[in-house]
């Protein structure tokens, strides 16, 4: 029964776009506003790309650990002990094991989300625009791949509800 439920859950999730790498609408509009504000500054664009990539990675760690915990919790664990002519069958619950396994990975993802939050992104960009140097740790994380992404001039389009 649980295999069928997991299979249906997997099929339903695989038929829709994955939400692990997609950011919320508020986060996207906030980043687009920052992109427009720093349109001609490639370093600011690279910082925005870095923070977006790290936020997506944090969400992936959290979702991955939740899926792994669900798999561990629903896995059958039947232990059979045969001895002295008796067969003892023991069914155990894997909920605690699933929590112990998933907690560090979920905490790592939550830590990434906190460290690379949109508020900190705005603070870093504001300090950079004011002429303050970037932190050494941030400079080391800015790889060429973050500079190579195209800068697209964003023009918001008003959404009109269908009648």
C-alpha positions in Angstrom: 0.0 0.0 0.0 2.7 2.5 0.9 4.6 1.6 -2.2 1.6 2.6 -4.3 1.2 5.8 -2.4 4.8 6.7 -2.8 4.7 5.8 -6.5 1.6 8.0 -7.0 3.3 10.8 -5.1 6.4 10.5 -7.2 4.5 10.5 -10.4 2.4 13.5 -9.4 5.5 15.5 -8.3 7.4 14.5 -11.5 4.6 15.7 -13.7 4.6 19.2 -12.2 7.5 21.7 -12.2 9.8 21.2 -9.3 9.3 23.9 -6.7 12.7 23.2 -5.1 14.6 25.5 -7.5 11.8 28.0 -8.0 11.7 31.1 -5.9 8.6 32.8 -4.6 7.1 35.6 -6.5 8.0 38.1 -3.8 11.6 37.0 -3.9 11.7 37.2 -7.7 10.2 40.7 -7.8 12.6 41.8 -5.1 15.5 40.5 -7.1 14.3 42.0 -10.3 14.0 45.3 -8.6 17.6 45.0 -7.4 18.7 43.9 -10.9 17.1 47.0 -12.4 18.7 49.2 -9.8 22.2 47.8 -10.5 21.6 47.1 -14.2 25.0 48.3 -15.4 27.1 46.9 -12.6 28.3 43.4 -13.3 29.6 42.8 -9.8 26.2 43.6 -8.3 24.6 41.3 -10.9 27.0 38.5 -10.0 26.2 39.0 -6.3 22.5 38.7 -7.0 23.2 35.5 -9.1 25.3 34.1 -6.2 22.6 34.7 -3.6 19.8 33.3 -5.9 21.8 30.1 -6.5 22.6 29.7 -2.8 18.9 30.3 -1.8 17.8 27.6 -4.4 20.4 25.3 -2.9 19.1 25.8 0.6 15.6 24.9 -0.5 16.9 21.8 -2.3 18.6 20.6 0.9 15.5 21.1 2.9 13.2 19.4 0.4 15.7 16.5 -0.2 16.0 15.9 3.5 12.2 15.9 3.9 11.8 13.4 1.1 14.6 11.1 2.5 13.0 11.3 5.9 9.6 10.4 4.5 11.2 7.4 2.7 13.0 6.2 5.8 9.8 6.6 7.9 7.7 4.6 5.5 10.2 1.9 4.9 9.1 -1.5 6.2 11.4 -2.8 9.0 10.4 -6.3 9.9 13.0 -8.2 11.9 12.6 -11.9 12.3 14.4 -13.8 15.0 14.4 -17.6 14.7 15.7 -19.5 17.6 14.7 -22.5 19.7 11.8 -23.4 17.4 10.2 -20.0 17.8 9.9 -17.2 15.2 9.6 -13.7 16.6 8.6 -11.0 14.2 9.2 -7.4 15.3 7.8 -4.4 13.6 9.5 -1.1 14.5 8.7 2.5 13.7 11.4 4.4 11.8 10.1 7.9 12.7 12.9 8.7 15.2 15.6 7.4 12.8 14.1 9.5 10.0 14.2 12.6 12.1 17.8 11.9 13.3 18.9 11.4 9.7 17.1 14.4 8.2 17.6 17.0 10.9 21.3 17.9 10.1 20.6 18.2 6.3 17.5 20.3 6.9 19.4 22.5 9.3 22.1 23.0 6.7 19.5 24.1 4.2 17.9 26.4 6.7 21.3 27.9 7.5 21.9 28.6 3.8 18.5 30.3 3.5 19.3 32.4 6.6 22.9 33.3 5.5 21.8 34.2 1.9 18.5 35.9 2.7 17.1 38.7 0.6 17.6 41.2 3.4 21.3 40.4 3.6 21.5 40.7 -0.2 20.1 44.2 -0.1 22.4 45.1 2.7 25.5 43.9 0.8 24.4 45.7 -2.4 23.7 48.9 -0.5 27.1 48.8 1.2 28.8 48.0 -2.2 27.0 50.9 -3.9 28.1 53.2 -1.0 31.7 52.4 -1.9 32.5 49.9 0.9 34.6 46.9 -0.2 33.1 43.5 -0.4 33.9 41.1 2.4 36.7 38.7 1.6 34.5 35.7 2.0 32.1 37.1 -0.5 34.8 38.0 -3.0 36.1 34.4 -2.8 32.7 33.0 -3.7 32.2 35.1 -6.8 33.3 32.8 -9.5 33.3 33.6 -13.2 30.1 31.6 -13.8 28.2 34.2 -11.9 29.5 37.0 -14.1 28.8 35.1 -17.3 25.0 35.0 -16.9 23.3 37.4 -19.2 21.8 40.6 -17.8 18.3 41.0 -19.0 16.5 44.4 -18.7 13.3 43.5 -16.9 10.1 45.3 -17.8 7.1 44.4 -15.6 3.9 43.5 -17.3 0.6 44.1 -15.6 -1.5 41.0 -15.2 -5.1 41.4 -16.2 -7.5 38.8 -14.8 -9.5 36.8 -17.4 -13.2 37.6 -17.5 
